[in-house]
């Protein structure tokens, strides 16, 4: 029984590694459908390791523009961030 659990965890290792990535559903589906082939498992593992992490959704209440690069709030209607100078 312990061996079966270990093999199941090893089979779904790409899905476990990529659970907090932006492409988590795609990684899981690829791992589920093609993980039984060695190349499918390797591709899913590579995708899980190289995928960018999920960006948190940030809601800014009130008047202002949120800069997605540095995280500061500038005045409403501003074209550039007051902290980093990048376009908002």
VMD Tcl script that builds the backbone (N, CA, C; Angstrom):
set m [mol new atoms 264]
animate dup $m
set s [atomselect $m all]
$s set {name element resname resid chain x y z} {
  {N N UNK 1 A 0.820 -1.199 0.000}
  {CA C UNK 1 A 0.000 0.000 0.000}
  {C C UNK 1 A 0.861 1.259 0.000}
  {N N UNK 2 A 1.926 1.244 0.739}
  {CA C UNK 2 A 2.825 2.382 0.793}
  {C C UNK 2 A 3.533 2.610 -0.541}
  {N N UNK 3 A 3.850 1.519 -1.230}
  {CA C UNK 3 A 4.493 1.629 -2.536}
  {C C UNK 3 A 3.554 2.265 -3.550}
  {N N UNK 4 A 2.284 1.899 -3.511}
  {CA C UNK 4 A 1.293 2.473 -4.418}
  {C C UNK 4 A 1.134 3.972 -4.170}
  {N N UNK 5 A 1.115 4.384 -2.923}
  {CA C UNK 5 A 1.027 5.801 -2.586}
  {C C UNK 5 A 2.265 6.553 -3.066}
  {N N UNK 6 A 3.427 5.978 -2.881}
  {CA C UNK 6 A 4.669 6.605 -3.324}
  {C C UNK 6 A 4.709 6.744 -4.843}
  {N N UNK 7 A 4.281 5.711 -5.562}
  {CA C UNK 7 A 4.253 5.771 -7.024}
  {C C UNK 7 A 3.232 6.793 -7.529}
  {N N UNK 8 A 2.105 6.916 -6.847}
  {CA C UNK 8 A 1.099 7.911 -7.224}
  {C C UNK 8 A 1.639 9.322 -7.011}
  {N N UNK 9 A 2.305 9.546 -5.903}
  {CA C UNK 9 A 2.916 10.861 -5.656}
  {C C UNK 9 A 4.004 11.169 -6.671}
  {N N UNK 10 A 4.791 10.172 -7.042}
  {CA C UNK 10 A 5.826 10.370 -8.039}
  {C C UNK 10 A 5.221 10.662 -9.410}
  {N N UNK 11 A 4.118 9.981 -9.742}
  {CA C UNK 11 A 3.440 10.201 -11.015}
  {C C UNK 11 A 2.907 11.627 -11.115}
  {N N UNK 12 A 2.323 12.141 -10.033}
  {CA C UNK 12 A 1.744 13.483 -10.034}
  {C C UNK 12 A 2.717 14.553 -9.515}
  {N N UNK 13 A 3.991 14.262 -9.474}
  {CA C UNK 13 A 4.975 15.235 -9.015}
  {C C UNK 13 A 4.964 16.522 -9.835}
  {N N UNK 14 A 4.836 16.492 -11.173}
  {CA C UNK 14 A 4.746 17.764 -11.905}
  {C C UNK 14 A 3.531 18.600 -11.511}
  {N N UNK 15 A 2.406 17.956 -11.268}
  {CA C UNK 15 A 1.211 18.690 -10.845}
  {C C UNK 15 A 1.390 19.259 -9.437}
  {N N UNK 16 A 2.089 18.549 -8.586}
  {CA C UNK 16 A 2.339 19.036 -7.224}
  {C C UNK 16 A 3.302 20.217 -7.256}
  {N N UNK 17 A 4.355 20.125 -8.077}
  {CA C UNK 17 A 5.324 21.220 -8.186}
  {C C UNK 17 A 4.664 22.460 -8.791}
  {N N UNK 18 A 3.773 22.263 -9.761}
  {CA C UNK 18 A 3.159 23.386 -10.449}
  {C C UNK 18 A 1.812 23.819 -9.912}
  {N N UNK 19 A 1.470 23.447 -8.687}
  {CA C UNK 19 A 0.128 23.759 -8.165}
  {C C UNK 19 A -0.110 25.252 -7.951}
  {N N UNK 20 A 0.930 26.038 -7.739}
  {CA C UNK 20 A 0.737 27.475 -7.529}
  {C C UNK 20 A 1.191 28.306 -8.722}
  {N N UNK 21 A 1.280 27.680 -9.877}
  {CA C UNK 21 A 1.699 28.372 -11.086}
  {C C UNK 21 A 0.485 28.846 -11.879}
  {N N UNK 22 A 0.730 29.771 -12.795}
  {CA C UNK 22 A -0.338 30.327 -13.617}
  {C C UNK 22 A -0.973 29.247 -14.502}
  {N N UNK 23 A -0.193 28.285 -14.960}
  {CA C UNK 23 A -0.655 27.230 -15.849}
  {C C UNK 23 A -0.931 25.927 -15.111}
  {N N UNK 24 A -1.402 26.002 -13.884}
  {CA C UNK 24 A -1.569 24.811 -13.053}
  {C C UNK 24 A -2.545 23.813 -13.650}
  {N N UNK 25 A -3.633 24.283 -14.244}
  {CA C UNK 25 A -4.628 23.363 -14.807}
  {C C UNK 25 A -4.046 22.645 -16.018}
  {N N UNK 26 A -3.346 23.360 -16.881}
  {CA C UNK 26 A -2.726 22.739 -18.045}
  {C C UNK 26 A -1.669 21.725 -17.662}
  {N N UNK 27 A -0.885 22.039 -16.653}
  {CA C UNK 27 A 0.138 21.111 -16.176}
  {C C UNK 27 A -0.516 19.851 -15.634}
  {N N UNK 28 A -1.592 20.013 -14.872}
  {CA C UNK 28 A -2.283 18.853 -14.309}
  {C C UNK 28 A -2.895 17.982 -15.402}
  {N N UNK 29 A -3.531 18.612 -16.402}
  {CA C UNK 29 A -4.163 17.842 -17.481}
  {C C UNK 29 A -3.116 17.090 -18.294}
  {N N UNK 30 A -2.005 17.762 -18.621}
  {CA C UNK 30 A -0.930 17.089 -19.345}
  {C C UNK 30 A -0.364 15.940 -18.536}
  {N N UNK 31 A -0.180 16.159 -17.260}
  {CA C UNK 31 A 0.344 15.119 -16.391}
  {C C UNK 31 A -0.628 13.950 -16.261}
  {N N UNK 32 A -1.909 14.258 -16.176}
  {CA C UNK 32 A -2.919 13.211 -16.041}
  {C C UNK 32 A -3.042 12.373 -17.311}
  {N N UNK 33 A -3.065 13.032 -18.477}
  {CA C UNK 33 A -3.315 12.323 -19.725}
  {C C UNK 33 A -2.059 11.713 -20.354}
  {N N UNK 34 A -0.934 12.407 -20.261}
  {CA C UNK 34 A 0.281 11.918 -20.913}
  {C C UNK 34 A 1.411 11.603 -19.946}
  {N N UNK 35 A 1.141 11.646 -18.661}
  {CA C UNK 35 A 2.180 11.372 -17.681}
  {C C UNK 35 A 2.651 9.929 -17.686}
  {N N UNK 36 A 1.834 9.030 -18.204}
  {CA C UNK 36 A 2.227 7.621 -18.250}
  {C C UNK 36 A 3.342 7.382 -19.242}
  {N N UNK 37 A 3.480 8.289 -20.223}
  {CA C UNK 37 A 4.639 8.199 -21.110}
  {C C UNK 37 A 5.765 8.963 -20.445}
  {N N UNK 38 A 6.953 8.532 -20.642}
  {CA C UNK 38 A 8.082 9.196 -19.991}
  {C C UNK 38 A 8.232 10.617 -20.527}
  {N N UNK 39 A 8.074 10.792 -21.838}
  {CA C UNK 39 A 8.241 12.117 -22.427}
  {C C UNK 39 A 7.147 13.078 -21.954}
  {N N UNK 40 A 5.922 12.594 -21.784}
  {CA C UNK 40 A 4.842 13.438 -21.260}
  {C C UNK 40 A 5.120 13.885 -19.841}
  {N N UNK 41 A 5.653 12.991 -19.036}
  {CA C UNK 41 A 5.973 13.330 -17.655}
  {C C UNK 41 A 7.108 14.353 -17.611}
  {N N UNK 42 A 8.121 14.180 -18.467}
  {CA C UNK 42 A 9.259 15.094 -18.494}
  {C C UNK 42 A 8.814 16.481 -18.971}
  {N N UNK 43 A 7.950 16.523 -19.993}
  {CA C UNK 43 A 7.443 17.808 -20.478}
  {C C UNK 43 A 6.620 18.502 -19.394}
  {N N UNK 44 A 5.759 17.762 -18.700}
  {CA C UNK 44 A 4.952 18.347 -17.625}
  {C C UNK 44 A 5.838 18.854 -16.493}
  {N N UNK 45 A 6.885 18.123 -16.176}
  {CA C UNK 45 A 7.794 18.544 -15.108}
  {C C UNK 45 A 8.569 19.803 -15.529}
  {N N UNK 46 A 9.019 19.845 -16.775}
  {CA C UNK 46 A 9.712 21.027 -17.265}
  {C C UNK 46 A 8.806 22.243 -17.276}
  {N N UNK 47 A 7.546 22.046 -17.666}
  {CA C UNK 47 A 6.574 23.135 -17.687}
  {C C UNK 47 A 6.301 23.624 -16.272}
  {N N UNK 48 A 6.177 22.694 -15.337}
  {CA C UNK 48 A 5.912 23.074 -13.946}
  {C C UNK 48 A 7.075 23.850 -13.340}
  {N N UNK 49 A 8.290 23.495 -13.716}
  {CA C UNK 49 A 9.462 24.185 -13.158}
  {C C UNK 49 A 9.705 25.544 -13.809}
  {N N UNK 50 A 9.299 25.701 -15.067}
  {CA C UNK 50 A 9.606 26.946 -15.766}
  {C C UNK 50 A 8.448 27.930 -15.810}
  {N N UNK 51 A 7.267 27.524 -15.423}
  {CA C UNK 51 A 6.099 28.404 -15.481}
  {C C UNK 51 A 6.189 29.499 -14.432}
  {N N UNK 52 A 5.656 30.663 -14.777}
  {CA C UNK 52 A 5.671 31.798 -13.856}
  {C C UNK 52 A 4.622 31.596 -12.755}
  {N N UNK 53 A 4.922 32.069 -11.549}
  {CA C UNK 53 A 3.941 31.927 -10.474}
  {C C UNK 53 A 2.706 32.779 -10.719}
  {N N UNK 54 A 1.636 32.396 -10.104}
  {CA C UNK 54 A 0.372 33.115 -10.220}
  {C C UNK 54 A 0.495 34.481 -9.565}
  {N N UNK 55 A 0.072 35.517 -10.258}
  {CA C UNK 55 A 0.102 36.870 -9.709}
  {C C UNK 55 A -1.170 37.094 -8.889}
  {N N UNK 56 A -1.037 37.610 -7.682}
  {CA C UNK 56 A -2.234 37.851 -6.879}
  {C C UNK 56 A -3.041 39.021 -7.442}
  {N N UNK 57 A -4.342 38.906 -7.350}
  {CA C UNK 57 A -5.218 39.996 -7.783}
  {C C UNK 57 A -5.293 41.024 -6.662}
  {N N UNK 58 A -5.005 42.262 -6.979}
  {CA C UNK 58 A -5.014 43.330 -5.988}
  {C C UNK 58 A -6.076 44.339 -6.382}
  {N N UNK 59 A -6.975 44.599 -5.471}
  {CA C UNK 59 A -8.052 45.553 -5.712}
  {C C UNK 59 A -7.730 46.818 -4.927}
  {N N UNK 60 A -7.732 47.941 -5.619}
  {CA C UNK 60 A -7.452 49.222 -4.975}
  {C C UNK 60 A -8.764 49.978 -4.863}
  {N N UNK 61 A -9.171 50.266 -3.647}
  {CA C UNK 61 A -10.406 51.009 -3.425}
  {C C UNK 61 A -10.087 52.501 -3.364}
  {N N UNK 62 A -10.992 53.293 -3.872}
  {CA C UNK 62 A -10.795 54.738 -3.810}
  {C C UNK 62 A -10.280 55.284 -5.117}
  {N N UNK 63 A -9.768 56.486 -5.048}
  {CA C UNK 63 A -9.289 57.163 -6.246}
  {C C UNK 63 A -7.796 56.968 -6.375}
  {N N UNK 64 A -7.392 56.440 -7.502}
  {CA C UNK 64 A -5.973 56.257 -7.748}
  {C C UNK 64 A -5.738 55.185 -8.783}
  {N N UNK 65 A -4.508 55.130 -9.265}
  {CA C UNK 65 A -4.085 54.136 -10.236}
  {C C UNK 65 A -3.041 53.254 -9.570}
  {N N UNK 66 A -3.212 51.965 -9.726}
  {CA C UNK 66 A -2.285 51.005 -9.149}
  {C C UNK 66 A -1.207 50.677 -10.167}
  {N N UNK 67 A 0.047 50.754 -9.783}
  {CA C UNK 67 A 1.161 50.387 -10.647}
  {C C UNK 67 A 1.452 48.900 -10.453}
  {N N UNK 68 A 1.271 48.086 -11.505}
  {CA C UNK 68 A 1.501 46.649 -11.356}
  {C C UNK 68 A 2.975 46.281 -11.232}
  {N N UNK 69 A 3.878 47.183 -11.546}
  {CA C UNK 69 A 5.315 46.886 -11.492}
  {C C UNK 69 A 5.883 47.033 -10.085}
  {N N UNK 70 A 5.567 48.174 -9.425}
  {CA C UNK 70 A 6.181 48.419 -8.116}
  {C C UNK 70 A 5.174 48.346 -6.964}
  {N N UNK 71 A 3.874 48.394 -7.267}
  {CA C UNK 71 A 2.866 48.214 -6.231}
  {C C UNK 71 A 2.408 49.476 -5.531}
  {N N UNK 72 A 2.764 50.641 -6.015}
  {CA C UNK 72 A 2.326 51.870 -5.369}
  {C C UNK 72 A 1.059 52.393 -6.038}
  {N N UNK 73 A 0.361 53.242 -5.328}
  {CA C UNK 73 A -0.861 53.846 -5.843}
  {C C UNK 73 A -0.564 55.307 -6.164}
  {N N UNK 74 A -0.820 55.698 -7.408}
  {CA C UNK 74 A -0.609 57.082 -7.843}
  {C C UNK 74 A -1.955 57.785 -7.913}
  {N N UNK 75 A -1.932 59.056 -8.131}
  {CA C UNK 75 A -3.159 59.842 -8.251}
  {C C UNK 75 A -3.982 59.360 -9.443}
  {N N UNK 76 A -5.297 59.475 -9.322}
  {CA C UNK 76 A -6.183 59.084 -10.411}
  {C C UNK 76 A -5.920 59.980 -11.623}
  {N N UNK 77 A -5.815 59.383 -12.796}
  {CA C UNK 77 A -5.549 60.124 -14.014}
  {C C UNK 77 A -4.070 60.270 -14.318}
  {N N UNK 78 A -3.208 59.788 -13.455}
  {CA C UNK 78 A -1.776 59.888 -13.696}
  {C C UNK 78 A -1.381 58.967 -14.842}
  {N N UNK 79 A -0.457 59.419 -15.648}
  {CA C UNK 79 A 0.007 58.611 -16.765}
  {C C UNK 79 A 1.237 57.785 -16.396}
  {N N UNK 80 A 1.978 58.242 -15.405}
  {CA C UNK 80 A 3.193 57.570 -14.987}
  {C C UNK 80 A 3.149 57.336 -13.481}
  {N N UNK 81 A 3.802 56.287 -13.049}
  {CA C UNK 81 A 3.872 55.963 -11.621}
  {C C UNK 81 A 4.739 56.997 -10.913}
  {N N UNK 82 A 4.302 57.421 -9.744}
  {CA C UNK 82 A 5.057 58.433 -8.998}
  {C C UNK 82 A 6.293 57.848 -8.339}
  {N N UNK 83 A 6.356 56.522 -8.184}
  {CA C UNK 83 A 7.503 55.898 -7.531}
  {C C UNK 83 A 8.573 55.418 -8.512}
  {N N UNK 84 A 8.116 54.688 -9.567}
  {CA C UNK 84 A 9.110 54.107 -10.479}
  {C C UNK 84 A 9.173 54.808 -11.827}
  {N N UNK 85 A 8.184 55.654 -12.156}
  {CA C UNK 85 A 8.214 56.411 -13.387}
  {C C UNK 85 A 7.762 55.661 -14.625}
  {N N UNK 86 A 7.261 54.455 -14.461}
  {CA C UNK 86 A 6.793 53.683 -15.608}
  {C C UNK 86 A 5.351 54.037 -15.925}
  {N N UNK 87 A 4.929 53.852 -17.180}
  {CA C UNK 87 A 3.530 54.145 -17.534}
  {C C UNK 87 A 2.562 53.279 -16.756}
  {N N UNK 88 A 1.470 53.888 -16.303}
  {CA C UNK 88 A 0.470 53.166 -15.526}
  {C C UNK 88 A -0.600 52.651 -16.458}
}
mol reanalyze $m
mol bondsrecalc $m
mol representation Tube
mol addrep $m
